[in-house]
Amino acid sequence: MQIAVLRDNSRGVLDLDGVTHEVDLSLIEDPRVGDYVIVHAGFAIERLDQAEAEARLDLFEELAAHASGSDST
């Protein structure tokens, strides 16, 4: 997910394809708007660089397409 808004109390609003969630950012050092993070159980647990985030999002899209039967490969 990508950090869209930072709150004062170590929380932020994160976005993934237009779906937003409020998440605890206290486990991420110096979170910034625009950062990509992995979220588990309401906590951001790891920061990703943009290339790694895009690669993982592409992989999730492929897995979802395959699971839904719309995989063309």
BELNORTA-V24280 format. One record per residue. OMEGA is omega in radians with two decimals (999 if undefined). Layout:
BEGIN
omega = {OMEGA OMEGA}
END
This chain:
BEGIN
omega = {-3.13 3.13 3.14 -3.09 3.02 3.05 -3.11 -2.99 3.11 3.07 3.10 3.04 -3.11 -3.04 2.97 3.14 3.09 3.08 -3.09 3.09 2.99 -2.99 3.04 -3.10 -3.02 -3.14 -3.14 3.11 3.07 3.11 -3.14 3.05 -3.13 3.10 3.00 -3.13 2.98 -3.10 3.06 3.06 3.07 3.13 2.96 -3.03 -3.12 3.06 3.10 2.99 -3.01 -3.13 3.13 3.12 3.14 3.11 3.14 3.10 3.07 3.12 3.11 3.10 3.10 3.13 3.13 3.12 3.13 -3.12 -3.12 3.12 -3.12 3.11 -3.08 -3.14 999}
END
